[in-house]
Amino acid sequence: MTETARLAAPVAGEIDLTRKPESQWRMVWREFRRNRLALIGAVVVVLLTGVALVAPSITPHNYAAFNRGQPLRPPSERFWFGTDRQTRDVFSRVVVGSQVSLAVGFAAVALIMLIGVTLGAVSGYAGGFVDNLIMRFTDIVLAIPQLFLLIAAAALFRPSLLTTIIVIALTSWMSTARLVRGEFLRVKVQDFVTAARALGASHLRVIVRHLLPNTLAVIIVQATLFLSFAILLEATLSFLGLGTQPPTPSWGGMLADGRVDMQIAWWQTVFPGLAIFITVMAFNLVGDGLRDAFDPRQRGR
């Protein structure tokens, strides 16, 4: 090593001032990669999304077609997951059902975040009467059992995919609003927000340029965890007959159809149930991994 290089090299225990600081997103990605379970969950989510996008082209049979003379056939080379009482191919229905579950999950979570983040941001930033009004309304909605709200709302409107998405969103935004409000209350008193106000920044600019970016980590984690929650709610509504209607297949509806033949045709409920379990578990693993990656206290462990 030359004399110049030796002098330029940092001494042990000293901070290397020549090294560029690592961005938050790079640190999050590094920590997320270290979590093997979270990576497995992410791979499963990508695979499920890919399957849902190309579902009609990879199914060996038409999900709504009747195969005459083949009721309740066990899994075989022709029917990989067997057939149901109506002679329909269970594998094809499970694959196409992934479109419904993921579509409801992503759309419902987008709407949940829109409502929850908006109300939480307004409540936390405005404070005072506006904060009390929004939070008391949130408390009232939280006091009503969600399953009751789901059933009541679904019963008032014609069951459909769009109705399911709206019903799930309108009954699930409350915790997001409270979480975002808490983050806004914590961040808005910090010095950089006070400096932005002193420089004449408008309320909208303070919220969009300073408060929301510092709340983004919490919102991302919340959205990821809510994806599995929304998929479970969709399955619950479909199981009760209040979700997606036939002939469109849904995992919850398949469970409802197969429960009467569970003892003699286990494949009707096992495969849709496994699909729900794997999907929900994958999103939960990703959500837990993101939560740990965004938490500075978890880094380096």
N, C-alpha and C positions, 0 to 999 in steps of 0.2 A: 504493500500500500504506500502511495506517495505521501509526502508530507502534507500536501494540500488536501488530499482525500482524508488523511488521518485527522486533520484539524476540522474538516467539514463534518465528519461523522459524529452523531450525537453520543454523548457520554451516557453510560448506563444510568437510568433513573431520571434522565432529563427528557423534556418534550422536544420532539423534532419539529421545529418551527417551519422547516422547508416542506413538510408533507402537507398536501392539500387535505382539508377536513372532509370526512366522509359524510355524504348526505344522509338524511334520515331514511329515505326510501331504500338506499343501498344497505344501510344497517338493518332495516326491517327484513329485506330479502335475505341477507346473510343469516339472520337469526331464524327466519322461517325455514331455510334450507337445512338447518341443523336439527330441526324437529322431524324425525323420520315419519312419525304417524301423520303429521300435517301434510307432508309431501305425498304420502300414500293417499290421503283423502283428496288432495288436489288432483292427483292422477285419475282417481275414480270419478271425480266431478267432470273432468275433461272428457273422459271416455263416455260417461252418461250423456253429456251434452252432445257429443258427436253422434251417439246412437240415436238420440232424439231428433237431430237434424236430418238424418238420412233414414229414419225409421221405415217409411213405406217401401223403400228400395231394398231393404235387407230382410224383410219378413218373407218366409217361405209360402205363406198363405194369406189370403185376404182376411183381415181381422174380423170382418162382419159376415164372411161367407159361411154357409152351412155345409158341412161334409156329411152327406146322407149315410146313414148306417154306422156312424162313428160317435155315438154319445158316450161321454165319460170314458174315453179310451186312455189308458195309462201312458206315460212317456215312452216314446219309441223313436225309431229312426225317421219315420214320417212326421210324427207330431212330437217334437222334442220335449215339450212341457205337457203333453196330453191334450185332451179336448174337454170342453165343459158339457153341461147337460144339453145345450143347444147345438152341439157338435162343432163349435167354433174352436179354432186353434188357440190354445192358451198362450203359447210363446209369442205369436204375432200380436195378441192383445196386450201382453205385458210390454212388448217393445213399443207399440204405438201408445200405450198408456203413459210411457215416459214423457211423451210430448205434452200431455195434459198436465202431469205433475210439475214438470220443470217450467212450463209456460205460466201456470198459476203461481208457482213459487217466485219466479223472477218478476212477473208483473205485479203481484201483490206486494212484494217487498219494495219495489220501486214506488208504489203508491203509499205504502206505510211510511217510507223515508220522507217522501214529499210532504205528507201531512204532519208527521211527527217532528221533523226537523224545522219546518216552517213555524209551527205553533211553539215549539221549544225555544227557537231562536227569538221570536217576538217576545215571548214571556220572560226569558232570561235577560234580554237587552233592555226592554222597556221597564220592567219592575213595577212596583206600586200597584195601582188598581188593575192595570192590564194583566200583570203577573198573577194577582189573586184571582181574577175572573177566569183566566185560562186554566190555572191549576185546580180551582174548585170544580170546574166542569170536568177536568180530567179525573179528579177523585170520584165524582159521581159515576162516570162511565166505568171506572175501575171497580166500583163497589158492586156492579151488576155482574153476575157470573158470565164469563165469555161464551160458554157453550149455549147458555140461554139466549144471549144476543145473536149468536150465529144462527140458531134454529129459528128465532123470531124473524130475523132479517131475511133469511133464505125463504121462509114460508110466505113472506109478504110479496116477494117478487118471483117471476117465473124462473125456475132453476136453469142455469146455463153456465158456460165457462166464464163469461163476462160478469154475471151476477156473483159467482163464487169469488172471483178476484176482488170485486168491490166490497162484498160482505166481509171477507177476511181483512182487508185493509181498514175498513171503518170500525172494526172491533179489535184492532191490534196496534194502533198507533200510540197508545198512551205511555207505555214505558219508554219509547223513543223520545217522546216529547219531554218527559221528566229528566231523562238522561242528558239530552242536549241543553235543557234549561240549566241544569247543574253545571255543565261545562262552561256555558256562557257566563254564569255568575262568577265562576272561578277566574276566567280569562279576562273579562272586561275591566277588572280592577288593576290589571298589570300595567307596567309603565309604558310599554309600547302602544297600548290602546289609548292611554291618557295623552301620549305625545301626538298620536294621530288626530285626536279630537282638538288638541291645542293648535294644530296646524290647519284646522278648518275643514277636516274631512267630514263628509255628510254621514248621516246614520247608516244609509245603505252601503256606502263605501267601507265604513268601519266593520259592518257585519260581513260583507262579502270578501274583503281583502285581508281582514285581520282576525276576526273571530271564527268564521267558518273553517279556514285552513287549519287553525289550531284545534279544531274539534273534529277534523276529518278522520283521524285515527279511530276515535270512538264510534263514529258513524259507520265506518267500514266494518268494524268488528260486529257491531249490532246488526248490520244488514246481513252479514254472512250467517250469523246464528239464527236470524229470523227466516232464512231460506228453508232450513229444515223444519222450523215451526210452521211455516205456511204450507209446506207439503203435507205435514201431518194433519193440519186443519182441513185441507182439501180432501184428503183420504177419509177423514171423519164425516164431512158433509156428504161425500159420495156414498159412503157406507150407509148413511141414514136416508139416502135417496133424495137429498137436497142439493147435490152438487151437479157435476156433469151428467147429462142424461144419455141413455142409449140412443143410437147404437155406438156412440163414441165411447171407447173403453177407458176406464180409470181404475187405478189400483184399488181404491176404496170400494168402488162398485163391484169389482171382481171378488173381493173378499165377501161382500154381502151376498153375491150370487152363489158362491161356493160353500157358504157355511151350512147349508141344508144337506149337502152331500159330503161333509168333511170326513165322516168315518169310512166312506167307501171310495171317495175320490179326493184324497189329500192334496193332490197337485193343484187343484183349483184355488186353494188358499195359501199353500206353502210358497209358491213362486211369486205371486203378487206381494205376499208378506215379506219375503226376502228382498224384493225390489225396494219396498218402502224402507226396510231396515238398513240396507246398504246405502241408499241415497241419503237418508237422514244422518247416518253415522259419518258418511264422508263429509257432508257439510259441517257437522259438529266438529270433526277433527280439524278442518280448515279454519273454522271460527276460533277454536282454542289455540291453534298455532298462530294465527294473526294476533290474538289477544296477548299472547306471551311475547311475540316479536315486537309489538308496539310498546310493551311495558319495559322501561329502562331497568327496572329492578331485576328482571329476568335475564338480562344480557350478561354473558360471561359465565353463566352457571352450567 
